[in-house]
Amino acid sequence: MTRSEINEGAAWARHTLRKPEPVAAKPKLTQTERIAAWMAENRKAENGGTAQTRAAVEQTRRDLSTPGSAFTVGAERYAADGSRWQRVA
């Protein structure tokens, strides 16, 4: 038996038994597509649906390039509530 004979027999049986035609299955996403969709959802959740402002990006860039400000142990920083904290590790 060949694939075409099998398909013809299945079509005849569906017609005889008055069964509906099979619905084409939705193609599964590849691993790359699933990861891309997952990353997009996470990025959207992290940003709260909004992008960073240019001022915030520029401030971060200045902080990272200024010696002793951003990631030096003992450097003091202001938190979002205005309090100061000291980096310990």
N, C-alpha and C positions, 0 to 999 in steps of 0.2 A: 504494500500500500504506500502511496505517496502522500505528501502533505496536502496536495490539492484534492485527492480523493477523500481524505479525512474531513477537510473543510466542506466539501460538497455533501458528505453524509451528515455532518452536523447541521448544515443549512436545511437539508431535507427533513431531519428530525425536528428541528425548531418549527418549520412550516407545518408539518403533520400534527405536532402536538400543540400548535398555536402558542408557542413560547416567544417572548420578545427577543429582538436581536441583541446580542451582547453589547454593552456599552464599552467604548474604548477606555481603558484604564488611564488615569492621569499619570503621566511619567514622574518617576521619583526624582528628586533633586540629587545632584551629585554631592559628594562630601564637601567640595569647594564651595558650592552654592549654599549648602546648609550652614557652613561656617561663616560665610559672608553675611547671610541673613541674621545669624546669631550676633555677630559683631555689630551690625547696624542697630539691632535692638538695644544692645548694651550701651553703645555710644549715645543713642537717643536717651536712654534712661539716665546715664551719667550727667549729660548736659541739661537734663530737664526739658529737652526739646528745643533749647535755645543754644545758639553758638556763643563762644566767648567774645567779649568785646575787644576791640583793638587795644584799648587802654590797659586792660587786664593782661593781655599777652605781652605788651611792651613792658609793663611793670615786672612781670615774671622774668623776662629776658634781662632786664637791668639787675634784678636781684641775683640771678644766677651768675652774671658776669662781674658783680661787685665782690671783691675779696672780703671774706669775713662776715658776709651778711646772711647768705642763704643756708648753707649746709656745714658750716663750721661748728664744731662742738663748742658750746659756751656762748654762741651768738644769740642775742636777744631779738625776739620778733614780737610783733603785735598780732594778737589773735583777732578773729572777726568781731568779738564782743568788746575789743579795745584793751583787754588785759594783755600783759606782757608775759612771755614765757621764754625759757632758756632751753636751748637744744642740749640734750645730755648724751646722746649717742648717735 
